[in-house]
Amino acid sequence: HKGTYTRLLLALCAVNGAGHLLTNSSMGSVAVSFTHTVKAAEPFFSVLLSFLFLDARVTLPIVLSLVPIVGGIVIATSTQVEYDHFGFLTAMGSNLVFSVRNIISKKLQTTFDINNYTLFRQLSAAGALLMLPLFLARPDAYVPSLVGTATSDQSLALALFKASLSHCIYNLVSFIILSRLSPVAHAIGNAMKRVTVVVSAVLWFNTPITPMNVLGTALALGGVGCYTAAKSSSKRPEKHAPPAPPDKVSLV
């Protein structure tokens, strides 16, 4: 089991890093709103992968409930869309990769009964070790671009600290939520985060709110209610249904 755990952990590190790389590549080539619009389709990938690899029960009402969620988020976030093939493909690729990450994380937590804090700590440590050779090999490719965004070394260090702390808290909370929810529900919550991003940007930059933003947010929230109802109705009690064996799923 130790070898299987190590392989799954390394696979988790790889897909987690690839997902962030694809997301940042997309935002570097297209508008942030366009990246968030494409990434709103992540629940569809989670439904498909959960059905294929976790043997999860996915009913037609659950699939239909995803339509207003994704549609609402698309409406709420696509205020200024600039299409680019590379940006679209990398954002769509991050949807698939992050859905795979959620599946592997769920398998690790259920098969090996690992604490989510321990998993997060091991993932962070392994990810840092994987990224360290890349940074040491080409430090000139990272430091100048970072220094260019700050007015001094002190402001650069403060900006890096804030970004690192925020990212650490976000990922830790994400793992805690994933340990208590299905990958599909986690992906839907992650998609709803994009509405929060839009609202926060509106408040921070004093951007006027359009009727389309309000419509999209209301549609997405209504879709979440539909998903909750569909998920509850699909959980009909089964008499002495044996649990699926852990070795039934293989992602590596």
N, C-alpha and C positions, 0 to 999 in steps of 0.2 A: 504493500500500500504506500510505502514511503516514496518509491520510485514514481508511482502514479501521481501522488500529490505533488512531487517536484515538477513533473512534466506539465501538470495542469497549472501550477503557479507560474512557470516560465511562459506558458501559452497565454495566461492572463496578462502578464507583463507586456508581452509582445503586442497583443491586440489593443491593450489600453494605450500604449505608446503610439501605435499606428492610428488609432482613432483620433487622438489629439493632434497628430501630425496632419491627418487629412482635414480636420476641422480648421486648423490654423491656415493650411494651404488654401482652403476655400475662401476664408475671410480675407486672405491676402490678395486674392484675385478678383473678388466680387464684393458687392456691398454686404454688410453684416446682416441686413434685413433679408437679403436673398438667401444667405447661408441658413439662417434660422427658418426661413420658409421651407427650404428643401429638407432640413433636419426634422421638421414637424412630422414627416412620414415615418419616423422611427417605430411607432407602435405597430405598423404593418409588418415590419421585419421581425419584431419580437413575437407577434402572433404566429407567424410562419415558423420561426425557429423553435418556439416553445412547443408547437404541435409536432415538429419533426424529431426533436431531440429530447424533450422532456415528457413526451407523451401526454401533453396537456390537452384538456378538453376545450375545444374552441367551437362554439356554436355560431349559427348564422346571426342571431341577434348581437353577439359580441362583435363580430366582424362589422356589421352594419353600424354599431354604435361608434366605431372608430372614424366613420366618415365625417360626422359633424365636428368631432374633435380636431382632426387634421384640417378640415375645411375652415373651421373657425380660426385656427392658429395661422393658417395661410392668409386669410383675410386680414387678421390683426397685425401681422408682421410684414406683409408685402406692400409697404407704402411706396417705396422707391426700389423697384427691381431692375437690376442690370444683369442681363443674361450673359453667361460665358460658359462654354462647354467644360473647360477645366474646373471652374468653380462648382458647376453643377455635379460633375462626376465625383469630385473629391468629397463634396457634402453628402451625396448619396452613398458613397463608399463608407463614410464615417457612420452612417446609420446602420449599415450591415455589420461593421466591425464592433460598434458599441453594443449592438444586440447580442453578438457572439460573446462579448465580455460579460454581459449580464447572465447569460446562460452558464458560462464557465464558473462565474462567481457563485451562482446558485448551486451548481453541482458540488463545488468545494464545500460550501456551508452545509449542505444536506448529507453528502456522502461521508465526509470526515468529521462532521459535527464540530467545526472549527469556529472559534469566537470571531465575530466580525472585526473586533479591534485587532486581534492577532493577524487576521488576513490582511487588513489594511496596512498594518505595520510591515509585514513581510513583503507586500506588494510595493510599498513605497521604497523600502530598502533595496529590493531587487531592481526596481526601475531606476533608482539613482546609480546603481552599479553599472547597469546597461548603458546609461547616458553618459557616464563619466568618461569613457574612452573617446566618445565622439567629441566631447567638449575639449579634452586635452589634445586631441589630434588637430583640431581647427579652432583654437580660441579666438583667432582674429576674425572668424566668421560670425561670432556672437557678440563679443564685447563692444566693438565699434557701434553696432546698431543699437545696443542697449544704452551706451553712453550718449548717443545722439538724441535719445528721447528725454534726457534729464539735463538740468542746468548745472549740476555739480555732482561730485561723487557721493555726497551725503543724500541728496535727493534721489539719486539712482539706487542707493542701498535701501532707502525708505520705500521707494516704489517696488523694488524686488521683494522686500519683506512683506508688504501689504498684499502683493499678488500671490506670493507663496502661501501666506497664512490663509487667505481667502480660498485658494485652490485646495489646500489641505482640509479645511473645514468642510468645503463642499463635497469632496470625495469621501470623507469619513461619514458624513450624514447620508450620502448616497448608499454606502455599504450597509449602514444600519437599516435604512428603509428597505433595501433589497432583501435583507434577511427576514423581513416581516411581510413582504408582499411578493406577488408573482412577478416574473420579468415583464409581463405585459403591463401590469399596473404600474410598475416602476417606470417603464418607458412612457406611459401616459402622463405620469407626474413630471417626468423630465420634459415632455413636450409642453406641458402647461407652464413650465419655467420660462419658456420663450415669450409667453404673454407677459410674465413678470418683467422680463428684460425690456420689453417695449414700454410698459407702464413706468418703470424706473427711469428709462431714458427720457420719457415725456416730462416727468417731474424734475429730473436733474437739469435738463437742458431747456426747460420751459417750452417744449414743443407743443403746439396746439393739437388737441385731440380731434380727430375726424370721426364722423358717424360710422365709417367703415371699421375703425378701431373698436368702437363700442359694440358694433354688430358682431365682429369676429370674436371678441372676448365672451359675449353672451352666448354665442353659438358653441364655443369650445366648452364653457362651463355646463351648458345644457347637455353636451355630448358626454361629459364625465358622469353626469347623473344617469344618462341612458346606459352607459357602460356598467356602472355600479348595479343598476337594476338587472341588466342582462347577466352579469357575473353571478349575482345572487340566485337568479332563477336557474342557472345552469348547474348549481351545486345541489342537486337533488340527492338525498341520502341514499346510499347503496348498502345493502345488507352484507356485512362482513366482507367488504371488498378488500382483497389482499393488496398491500402496498407493492409498487413496482420495485424490483430488485435494483440496487445501486448500479450493478454492472451492466444494466440494460442500456445505459447511455454512454456513448463514447464520442468525445469531441476531439481526441488527439489521435 
